[in-house]
């Protein structure tokens, strides 16, 4: 019984969900028109603007101990050293997505999460 529960839980955990736009009495053509217009509006208002961002992560290191007095009877000294990483990010992404969502809602579409698509 416990194995069945575990398998069921794992299946539910690993199964995906998706979000899709829904509108009563609308067809695929209506969706395509609305989506295209909202994408155009949001991309004109908030174009892709890539900028270089940086973050610092700390990595652990271990060095062999040279003097017994400094190491408190340990063989290694451990510590952390900072490493700076650079990456590119679109700073307008969040604003563009928010405007797209608002536009779709104004056109009568609602966003629904569907489990087990």
C-alpha positions, 0 to 999 in steps of 0.5 A: 500500500505504501509503495502505491502511495509513493508511486502515485505521489511521484507521478503527481509531482513529476506531472506537468501543468500548463497555462493557456488562454481561454475565452468562451465562444472563441476559436483558434483564429480569434486567439491568434489575432488577439495574441499577435496584437498583444505581442506586437503592443508589448514588444513595441512598448517594452522591446528586448533590452539585454544588459549584463548583470553580475552575481557573486557566488562563494565556493569552498576551498581546502588547503593543507595545513602547514603549521599545527598551531594555526590549524587547531590539530586539523590537517586542512584549512577551509574557507570560502572565496567569492567568484563573480559571474556575468550573465545577460538578462532582458531587463524589460521581460517582466514589464513586457509579459505584464503588458501582454497579460493585461492586453489579453485580459482586456480582449476577454481572454482569461489565463487558466492553469491546466493539469495533465495537459 
